[in-house]
């Protein structure tokens, strides 16, 4: 399962999908190296929630659109 996912991730190239840069494997270790991101979506949403900052409708729409674009791209590449 992990090998299939790794092969899939290596093929993806989309602005809304994090890039897999390298795979390092040893006897009992598998390390996936991804591009650097300041924060992921969960961290962003948690910070907003903890700071009691409501999400603007336009931001929700932009985030949802980006998620849909990424899902569509992944689905299109099986």
C-alpha positions as CSV (number, residue, x, y, z in Angstrom):
1,X,0.0,0.0,0.0
2,X,2.8,2.4,0.9
3,X,4.6,1.8,-2.3
4,X,1.5,2.5,-4.4
5,X,0.9,5.7,-2.6
6,X,4.5,6.8,-3.0
7,X,4.4,6.0,-6.7
8,X,1.2,8.0,-7.0
9,X,2.6,11.0,-5.0
10,X,5.7,11.1,-7.2
11,X,3.6,11.6,-10.3
12,X,1.5,14.5,-8.9
13,X,2.4,18.0,-9.9
14,X,-0.3,20.5,-8.9
15,X,-0.2,23.8,-7.0
16,X,-2.7,22.6,-4.4
17,X,-1.0,19.2,-3.8
18,X,2.2,19.1,-1.7
19,X,5.2,17.7,-3.6
20,X,7.0,14.5,-2.7
21,X,10.7,15.4,-3.2
22,X,12.5,12.2,-2.1
23,X,12.0,8.8,-0.5
24,X,14.7,7.5,1.8
25,X,14.4,3.8,2.8
26,X,16.4,1.5,4.9
27,X,15.8,-1.9,6.3
28,X,13.0,-0.9,8.7
29,X,12.6,2.8,7.9
30,X,10.8,4.7,5.2
31,X,11.1,8.5,5.2
32,X,9.1,10.7,2.8
33,X,10.6,14.1,2.2
34,X,8.0,16.7,1.1
35,X,8.4,20.3,0.0
36,X,8.5,22.8,2.9
37,X,5.2,24.4,3.9
38,X,4.9,27.0,6.6
39,X,1.8,25.3,7.9
40,X,-0.9,22.9,6.7
41,X,-4.6,23.6,6.5
42,X,-5.4,22.1,9.9
43,X,-2.8,24.3,11.6
44,X,-4.2,27.3,9.8
45,X,-7.7,26.6,10.8
46,X,-6.7,25.7,14.4
47,X,-4.8,29.1,14.7
48,X,-7.9,30.9,13.5
49,X,-10.2,29.0,15.9
50,X,-7.9,29.6,18.9
51,X,-7.6,33.3,18.1
52,X,-11.3,33.5,17.9
53,X,-11.1,34.8,14.3
54,X,-14.1,33.8,12.3
55,X,-13.5,32.6,8.7
56,X,-14.7,35.0,6.1
57,X,-17.1,33.5,3.5
58,X,-14.7,34.5,0.7
59,X,-11.8,32.6,2.5
60,X,-13.9,29.6,3.0
61,X,-14.8,29.6,-0.7
62,X,-11.2,30.0,-1.8
63,X,-10.0,27.1,0.5
64,X,-12.8,24.9,-0.6
65,X,-12.1,25.6,-4.3
66,X,-8.4,24.7,-3.8
67,X,-9.4,21.5,-2.1
68,X,-11.8,20.7,-5.0
69,X,-9.1,21.5,-7.6
70,X,-6.6,19.2,-5.8
71,X,-9.2,16.4,-5.5
72,X,-10.1,16.7,-9.1
73,X,-6.5,16.6,-10.2
74,X,-5.8,13.5,-8.1
75,X,-8.9,11.8,-9.3
76,X,-8.0,12.6,-12.9
77,X,-4.7,10.9,-12.4
78,X,-6.2,7.8,-10.7
